């Protein structure tokens, strides 16, 4: 079990689960209020951070230990114009 949680691929496999991803998006949109500060621990692809930022969070801290995932997330944040909102740690 430890191997799957340490795999960069696992984060992307989760994105393919559209029911899971859509459910998280709905929950975040219902919970995050404009101006909130959000912490995502184990950000992986950062999809939840992106949802929080687009829901109105003024700051999102995306914490991820996997360097490769951090690099990918940084590209995604830049591509979506969210560098001033999402900070990757």
C-alpha positions as MATLAB code, in Angstrom:
seq = 'XXXXXXXXXXXXXXXXXXXXXXXXXXXXXXXXXXXXXXXXXXXXXXXXXXXXXXXXXXXXXXXXXXXXXXXXXXXXXXXXXXXXXXXXX';
ca = [
       0.000    0.000    0.000;
       2.851    2.399    0.723;
       4.100    2.189   -2.864;
       0.867    3.471   -4.414;
       0.733    6.496   -2.100;
       4.304    7.420   -3.002;
       3.699    7.209   -6.726;
       3.314   10.368   -8.794;
       1.041    8.387  -11.087;
      -1.549    7.863   -8.347;
      -2.456   11.557   -8.298;
      -3.255   11.448  -11.998;
      -5.189    8.200  -11.676;
      -7.457    9.974   -9.171;
      -8.251   12.660  -11.759;
      -9.757   10.005  -14.013;
     -12.370    9.274  -11.361;
     -14.834   11.900  -12.561;
     -17.422   11.126   -9.872;
     -14.816   11.706   -7.139;
     -13.409   14.841   -8.758;
     -16.838   16.338   -9.429;
     -17.941   15.602   -5.851;
     -14.873   17.368   -4.453;
     -15.447   20.335   -6.749;
     -19.070   20.649   -5.650;
     -18.094   20.454   -1.967;
     -15.377   23.079   -2.383;
     -17.676   25.430   -4.295;
     -20.248   25.126   -1.495;
     -17.686   25.650    1.269;
     -15.015   28.101    0.126;
     -16.095   31.723    0.427;
     -14.535   34.713   -1.341;
     -11.515   35.846    0.662;
     -10.901   32.517    2.419;
      -7.422   31.116    2.969;
      -7.194   27.414    2.097;
      -4.591   24.752    2.892;
      -4.362   21.622    0.750;
      -2.007   19.050    2.256;
      -0.824   16.362   -0.140;
      -1.839   18.478   -3.112;
      -0.758   16.012   -5.793;
      -1.972   17.512   -9.066;
      -3.401   20.476   -7.166;
      -6.867   20.066   -8.609;
      -8.462   20.869   -5.241;
      -6.302   23.980   -4.915;
      -7.449   25.068   -8.365;
     -11.070   24.520   -7.357;
     -10.564   26.553   -4.171;
      -8.901   29.400   -6.059;
     -11.665   29.563   -8.660;
     -14.266   29.413   -5.860;
     -12.887   32.703   -4.562;
     -10.149   31.886   -2.071;
      -7.748   34.817   -1.801;
      -4.851   32.483   -0.955;
      -4.336   28.750   -1.333;
      -1.331   26.938    0.115;
      -0.735   23.694   -1.786;
       1.636   21.447    0.173;
       3.235   18.556   -1.733;
       6.325   16.467   -0.984;
       6.807   14.998   -4.487;
       9.117   17.334   -6.424;
       7.828   16.175   -9.814;
       4.231   16.876   -8.833;
       5.287   20.307   -7.533;
       6.866   21.112  -10.894;
       3.739   19.989  -12.757;
       1.501   21.922  -10.391;
       3.606   25.059  -10.830;
       3.100   24.832  -14.598;
      -0.645   24.345  -14.129;
      -0.886   27.317  -11.768;
       0.983   29.540  -14.256;
      -1.116   28.311  -17.195;
      -4.287   29.204  -15.311;
      -3.089   32.635  -14.195;
      -3.268   31.742  -10.505;
       0.314   32.460   -9.397;
      -0.832   35.246   -7.089;
      -3.333   32.982   -5.359;
      -1.856   29.470   -5.200;
       1.464   29.074   -3.394;
       3.148   25.689   -3.687;
       5.059   24.493   -0.645;
];
